[in-house]
Amino acid sequence: MKARIALGVGLLLASLACQQQPSEPPAQKPPEKSRYFGGAPDGKLHVYFFDVGAGDAALIVTPRGNTVLVDSGPASAESHLVNRLPELLRRELDLVVLTQPDPKHHGALEAVLKRVGAKRLMEPQLPDTSKAYDALLTAVGSRGVQVISPAPSSSAPKELVRMTLEDRVNLTVLWPRAPAEPLLKGAADAEGRNAANSIVLRLTYDDTSVIFAGGARGETEARLLERGLLSPATLLKVASPGVEGANSQAYLEEVRPQAAVFSGDDSLGKSPKVKELLARLRGVDARTFRTDVNGEVHAVSDGKQFELSLQRPTPGEPGGTRRVFPGLDPRPPLARTVKPVVKPEPSEPPPAMKTEPARVAETPRDGKARGGSVTDVDDLPTARKGTRLEEAPPKAVRPSSSTSMTGGYMASKNKRIFHKSTCRSVRLIKDENLLTWSTRDAALKTGREPAGDCHP
C-alpha cells in the first residue's frame, strides 16, 4: 500500500512539474515593414525635381498630401527613386503622368510601382510606341492601376482637361488634345513625333504656377502659342534642352519663367544648344538650376511665392542665399523680340486610343452651366468629394497707365484670345494694343476665344 501511495505521489509531483514548465511561445510573424515614411502635410505645395541623370522625374505633393509623379526617370534611376520616394510619401501615389513613351521618362516606372504603388496613370496614348512600352502599360494595368487619357471631353472638345488635385490646386493638360485636335507630325522618326506630342502640364496653386513641358519640341511650342494656351509661369521644367528648335525665343518670352529647372547628366553643360538656351533664359531674366550641378531641387509654395532649396548650391553662390520667386511677377514688362508666331506644320490624324478616355465631368457638380475653356477630370480619389472649384482668379491687376480699364475682359489686338481684366497676362499687353469689353459676349463676338490661363 505504501508503495502504491509513494508511486501515486511521485506521478502527481511529476505531473505538476510538467505543468509548471514554461511553454514555448507561439511563433509570431515579424511586423510588416512600413512602406512609407513621409511627414504629415504642412499646408504648402511641394515639388521635388529629382536628380535622375539623363531623364525626367518630379514629384508633386499638395498642401493636403495628394501626390502626382510626373515621369519616373530612366532605368538607371531605379535604385535612387525606390529609396527616395518612400521618404516623401505617406501612401501610394494618387497619379502618375508619363509625358512621353521615352525610356528616359518611364524606365524606372515598374520598380517604382512595385515599391510605392499608384492609383491612376495618365499617358499620351500615341500610335508609334515600342513593344516594350506597350508591355509596360499592360503590366501597369495588371497591378490594378487605372490608365487614363488626356483626351478632351467629346461634349466639350475645345475645352482643356483639368484635374482638381484639391481646393486651389489644379493640373491642366495643355497638350496633346487628340482626338479634338490632330497630333503633330513632328520629326520623321517616331521618337520625334512622340516627343512633339508629349503631355505638357500647367500646375497652379493660387498665384504660383509650374509648367512641366515634358519633351515638347519647337512645333509643340508653336501650336501652344498659336492657340494662346501659354502664359507667364513662376517655374518652368525645361524640355528637350539640347534639341534644335525647342525652347524658342517666342516660347520663353510668353512663359517668361522666373526660374527654370534642367534635368540631365554631366554632358548637359557641354552642349552648344544648351549654352544657347541658357543665354535665352538670361534674356528673359530667368534664373536656372540644373540637377547635374545642384542635385535635387525642392520648390515650396505657400500660394504666393515659391522658395527653392538645392541639394548642392551653385558654385560661387554665397552661403545662406534665399531663392524666392513671387507668384505675382514683380519684374518690369519684357521688351519682346518682335517675331511672328510660326504656324505648326500639318498634323496627322489622331490614332485610335489604346484605352478608354479619361472620364470627364460634362458639367459642374452643382449642375449649372459653366463658361470658360476648361473641363475638369474627376477629382483624385483622395481629394475631398464634392469639390470642384475653378482656379482662384489671379490677384494681379494691370499697372496703371494712360489706358482706362473700363472693361471686364481684355485682349491684345494682335492675339486671337481674350482674358479677364485681372489676369496676369494683361500686364504684358502694350497700351496701344489693348482692347477692352464690358461683357464676355462682346469679346466672343469679335471671334476671339477664352484664354487658357484665366478661363474668362
VENNORSUL-V392931 format. One record per backbone hydrogen bond with DSSP energy under -1.0 kcal/mol. CO is the residue of the C=O (numbers start at 1). NH is the residue of the N-H. Records with the same first field share a line. If there is no record, write none. Layout:
BEGIN
CO = NH  NH
END
This chain:
BEGIN
1 = 5
2 = 6
3 = 7
4 = 8
5 = 9
6 = 10
7 = 11
8 = 12
9 = 13
10 = 14
11 = 15
12 = 16
13 = 17
14 = 18
15 = 19
16 = 20
45 = 301
46 = 61
47 = 299
48 = 59
49 = 297
50 = 52
53 = 55
56 = 73
57 = 50
58 = 70
59 = 48
60 = 68
61 = 46
62 = 65
63 = 43
66 = 62
67 = 95
68 = 60
69 = 97
70 = 58
73 = 108
74 = 77
75 = 78
77 = 81
78 = 82
80 = 84
81 = 85
85 = 88  89
86 = 37
89 = 38
93 = 119
95 = 69
96 = 122
97 = 71
99 = 199
100 = 102
102 = 105  106
103 = 107
104 = 56
105 = 72
106 = 109
108 = 112
109 = 113
110 = 114
111 = 115
112 = 116
117 = 93
119 = 146
120 = 96
121 = 148
122 = 98
127 = 129
130 = 134
131 = 135
132 = 136
133 = 137
134 = 138
135 = 139
136 = 140
137 = 141
138 = 142
140 = 145
141 = 144
146 = 121
148 = 123
156 = 159
160 = 375
161 = 173
162 = 377
163 = 171
164 = 380
166 = 169
168 = 206
169 = 165  166
170 = 204
171 = 163
172 = 202
175 = 200
177 = 180  181
183 = 348
189 = 193
190 = 194
191 = 195
192 = 196
193 = 197
195 = 198
200 = 174  175
201 = 212
202 = 172
203 = 210
204 = 170
205 = 208
208 = 205
209 = 235
210 = 203
211 = 237
212 = 201
213 = 216
217 = 221
218 = 222
219 = 223
220 = 224
221 = 225
222 = 226
223 = 227
224 = 229
228 = 452
234 = 258  259
235 = 211
236 = 261
237 = 213
240 = 243
243 = 246
248 = 252
249 = 253
250 = 254
251 = 255
252 = 256
255 = 233
258 = 287
259 = 236
260 = 289
261 = 238
262 = 291
265 = 268
267 = 270
268 = 271
271 = 275
272 = 276
273 = 277
274 = 278
275 = 279
276 = 280
277 = 281
278 = 282
279 = 283
281 = 286
282 = 285
287 = 260
289 = 262
290 = 294
291 = 295
294 = 312
296 = 311
297 = 49
298 = 309
299 = 47
300 = 307
301 = 45
303 = 207
304 = 327
305 = 302
306 = 325
307 = 300
309 = 298
314 = 317
318 = 321
323 = 308
325 = 306
334 = 336
359 = 378
364 = 367
373 = 160
375 = 162
376 = 361
380 = 383
384 = 387
404 = 406
408 = 421
409 = 437
410 = 419
411 = 435
412 = 415
416 = 449
418 = 451
419 = 410
420 = 423
423 = 426
424 = 427
425 = 428
426 = 429
430 = 433
431 = 434
433 = 413
435 = 411
437 = 408  409
439 = 443
440 = 444
441 = 445
443 = 446
444 = 447
449 = 418
451 = 455
END
